Amino acid sequence: MLCSYHNSAGTYRTYKIMTNENAMTPWGQNEKEKWFKEQTIKRSYQDEVVSKINKFKNDFHISQYGALSLNTLKYPLFMIKTKNFDPSKKTILITGGVHGYETSGVHGAFLFMEKYVTKYENVFNFICIPCVSPWAYETINRWNNLAIDPNRSFYKNSPAEECKLFLNLMSSLQLDLLAHFDLHETTDTDNTVFRIALEKRDAKNKEFSEIPDGFYVVGSTHNIQKEFQKAIIDSVRKITHIAPPDEKGNLIGTSIENEGVVNYDMKKLFLCGGFSDAPYSTTTEVYPDSPKVTDEICNQAQVAAICGGLDYIKGIA
């Protein structure tokens, strides 16, 4: 069944809804392998990500914490760490590319580390994982190569290799994280591509919600930090617009905590933003398909989110 709508940016979109007439069975291994073979390389992780990491070697400690078994040479995984790492200082974690298709998460993380981290590294230690899911980055996918959503898979013995390697790294570092900024995007393809694929994979209808036109953040119901999230929103609004609520007063089907802020049970959903007990945690969501933004604005919005959060934490420390 085909349905159409105007998203909050005024763009006309068509999407599919499963009905009883076209009900299917969940994907098995054959269907997942078929899906994998249909995916194509659309950009280069080596050229766009690894090459940038290599340029940081003089300014940061760079270490490889694993590689995807799909192709260990093509998909190494890297951690960037500030050189003046001091056990007496609190540590800030920045992650990008958990969903590989969310471009500004990766390049916003790079931009912060390249041009803004020096403003804060006298107060905090920084660890940055700029691209958690390199195969998904290359194929511009929400899922990994096994048709698993990494951002629902951050738990012990995860079936998503990207998550397992990340969690092993974090466990080995034994850090007391003060804050975690997990950088994401919400795109039109969430409805036009990935929602449809999810319905097919699971053979279940997925409730439709509009893609918000603008920036918003997701906090944790386990640790609601209203002023911290507000500081992020206030910082980002200097760069780009904040997502308004839909006609039901929601964002992505969730009631609003504050302007541009919703809260999820991050631990129950096994989201990256819920893997730790950091006192301050936020998941950013940029809308790159808005006619009001450019790629550079999206990257700068991610940076503004980090800076706004850090300025708040510094102010109350």
Secondary structure as GFF3:
##gff-version 3
##sequence-region A 1 317
A	DSSP	beta_strand	2	6	.	.	.	ID=ss1
A	DSSP	beta_strand	12	16	.	.	.	ID=ss2
A	DSSP	three_ten_helix	20	22	.	.	.	ID=ss3
A	DSSP	alpha_helix	29	38	.	.	.	ID=ss4
A	DSSP	alpha_helix	45	45	.	.	.	ID=ss5
A	DSSP	pi_helix	46	50	.	.	.	ID=ss6
A	DSSP	alpha_helix	51	55	.	.	.	ID=ss7
A	DSSP	beta_strand	60	67	.	.	.	ID=ss8
A	DSSP	beta_strand	76	82	.	.	.	ID=ss9
A	DSSP	beta_strand	90	96	.	.	.	ID=ss10
A	DSSP	alpha_helix	103	115	.	.	.	ID=ss11
A	DSSP	three_ten_helix	117	119	.	.	.	ID=ss12
A	DSSP	beta_strand	124	129	.	.	.	ID=ss13
A	DSSP	alpha_helix	134	139	.	.	.	ID=ss14
A	DSSP	three_ten_helix	150	152	.	.	.	ID=ss15
A	DSSP	alpha_helix	161	173	.	.	.	ID=ss16
A	DSSP	beta_strand	177	185	.	.	.	ID=ss17
A	DSSP	alpha_helix	189	189	.	.	.	ID=ss18
A	DSSP	pi_helix	190	194	.	.	.	ID=ss19
A	DSSP	alpha_helix	195	202	.	.	.	ID=ss20
A	DSSP	beta_strand	216	220	.	.	.	ID=ss21
A	DSSP	alpha_helix	226	236	.	.	.	ID=ss22
A	DSSP	beta_strand	250	251	.	.	.	ID=ss23
A	DSSP	beta_strand	254	255	.	.	.	ID=ss24
A	DSSP	beta_strand	261	264	.	.	.	ID=ss25
A	DSSP	three_ten_helix	272	274	.	.	.	ID=ss26
A	DSSP	beta_strand	280	286	.	.	.	ID=ss27
A	DSSP	alpha_helix	295	316	.	.	.	ID=ss28
###
